[in-house]
Amino acid sequence: MVEHKFNLDSMREIPETFGVYWIINEKTNQNYIGETYSLRSRLKEHYWALNANRHYNDLMQSDYNKNSSIFSYRYQIIEMESQDFLVQKDIQVEAESRAIYECIDLQIPLYNIHIPSGKIFIEYNNTYSLIHLTIEERDIFTVLRENPDLMNQVKILISSKKTKS
């Protein structure tokens, strides 16, 4: 997959189709992963929200405000054979889950999962959950490595959200 600068000019060529996308902070390698039925529109929504200082992911918004030029994106088109919307949604969410698991396994930091004020914050499929912790640490990978049960909770939470959508 090719990375593109996070600007409107580069988004003109994105197809309006199903896919998974990554918004990447090139300085920290932190990723935001999402899925959509309309890649161009969804990436433009993120672009406009970040530029208007109204993005729902506060951590990504804060980093974007500090230096928007270090953000890029990439995407993966998902070919759909079924015309059934629920089947299509399941396929999209499954692809997004695989991308999130891969980042967790490779210890790539995610805007979708971070630790503010001693809690693990998980943003998945535009829904939010908190897993309370008794730590003040922001390195999620250290926390997950040291707490395999917590890692299983994160995977279970992501999987349960997938089945509810």
N, C-alpha and C positions, 0 to 999 in steps of 0.2 A: 504494500500500500504506500502511496506517495503522500507525503505531508505537504500541506499548502499553508501559506500565511493566512491568518485569521482576519480576512477583510472581505468586503462585499464584492470587489472585483473578482477575486478568486472563486467566489461562490456561484457565479453566473453559470458555470459549466456543470454544476452538480445536478444530477438527474433528480426529478421528483418521483422517487421510488422508495421501496422498502430498504432499510439498511440499519447498520450499527455505525455509530460515529464516535470519534475520540476528539476531545478538545485538549490540547497539550500545552502545558507551561514548559517551554524549552529550557528555561533556566533551572527549574527544580525537577523536571521530568514528571511532574504530577499530572495525572490524566483525569478527565471527566468522561465517563462512558455513558452513552444513551442509545436508545433504539427508537425508530420512527417509521411511519409509513410514507413520509415525505422528507427525504434528506435535506434538500435545498431549503425548504421552508423552516424546518426545525433548526438547522444551523443558523439561519438568519434570525430566528427568534432569540437564540442565545446571543448572537452578535448585538442585536438591538437592546436586549436587556442589560448586557454588560456595559454597553456604551452609555446607556441611560442611568447607570448605577442602580439598577433595579433587579438584578439577578437574584433568584431565591437561594443560591448557594453562596452564603456570605464569605466563606474562605476563598472561593474562586473569584468572587467580586473584589475582595480586598487585594488579591494578587494582581488582578487585571488593572485595578486603579493605580497600582504602583508602576506598572510597565506593560501596557497592552501590546507592545511590539514583540514581546517574547512568546506570544501565543500563536499556535498553529492548529490545524485539524487534519484528520484523515477520515476516510469512511470506507465501508465495505458494503457493497450492494448485496442484498439477499434476493435470490431468484425465488419467486412464488409460483408454485404450480396450482395450489388450491385457490378457489375463489371464496372460500368460507372465511369470514373475518376472524372468527375465534381461532381457527387453525393458523391463520396468518399471524395473529397476535402471539400465539404460543411459540411459533417459529422465531419471531423477532425477539421475544423475551429470552428464549433459550440461547440465541446467539449473543445477546447482551450478557447473560449470566456467564457464558463461556469466556467472554472477554474480561469480565470482572475477576473470575477465578484465575485466569491466566496472569493478570496483573498482581493479584495477591500472591500467587505461587512464585512469581518472579520478583516480588518485593518492589513493585513499581507503585509509588504513592498515588492514591486516588482522592480526588475531590469528593467522590461519592461516599467515601468512608474516611472519617477523621475523628480525632479526639479533642473536643473542646471542653475545658473545665472538668476533667475527670470522667467524661462519659464518652462512649463510642457513638458517633453520629453516623447513621447509615441512610443515604439518600438512594432510593432504588425505585425506578419506574415512577418518578415524581411523587413518591410517598416517603415519609420520614419515620424513623424509629430511633429510639435511644436505648442503649444497653448501659446501665449504670456501672461505673467502676469506682474503685477507691484509689485512683492514681491521678497524677497530674502530668502525664506524659503524652506527647503528641505523635510519637513514632508508633504508628499502628502495627507495623510489622514486628517490632520488638515485642509488643504486647501480645500479638497473636502467636508468635513463636513460643513465648514463654507460657502461654495459656491455651493449650490445645482444645480444652473444652469451650473456651470462648470462640475460637476459630470455628468449631462445629456449630455454635449458636449463630454466628454470622452466616455460615452457609445454610443453615436451616431457615433463618430469617429470610434470606434471599430466595431460597427455594419456595417458602410458603407464600411470599409475595407474588412469585411467578405463577403459582397455581390459582391465586385469587384474582389475577388481572384478566 
